[in-house]
Amino acid sequence: QVQLVESGGGLVQPGGSLRLSCAASGGIFSTYSLGWYRQAPGKARALVATITTGGRTNYADSVKGRFTISRENAENMVYLQMASLKPEDTAVYYCNLVTFGATSYWGQGTQVTVSS
C-alpha cells in the first residue's frame, strides 16, 4: 500500500518562495509517475506539475517558469519548488502518484497561502 505525506506549506508573501515535499512509502518508487495538484476554495482540483519515471516534466501554463518539480528516487521523495508566488497560487496542494498499473494515490494535502 502506497502512502504519501506532504509537507512544506505555509503562509508566504507575494513574490516569495516555498518548497513542498512529498514522502512516499510502499512499492517501487522509481517506477511511478508523480505529480502535484492544487485545489483552491470553490474550485476543482487542478494539475500543477508532473514528472515521469524518466524525468520528463509537464507544467500548467499558470506556473511555467515559476515552479519546478523534481524527484529523488533514492529517497522516495518528490518536490515542488515554488517561486514568485502570487495570491492566486493560494490552495491546498496535493501530491499524486500513479503506479505502472495506473492506480492513483493521493496525499492528505498541504495548505499554501500567499498573502501580504
Secondary structure, DSSP 8 states (H G I E B T S, - for coil): --EEEEE--EEE-TT--EEEEEEEESS-GGG-EEEEEEE-TTS--EEEEEE-TT--EEE-TTTTTTEEEEEEGGGTEEEEEE-S--GGG-EEEEEEEE-TT--EEE---EEEEE--
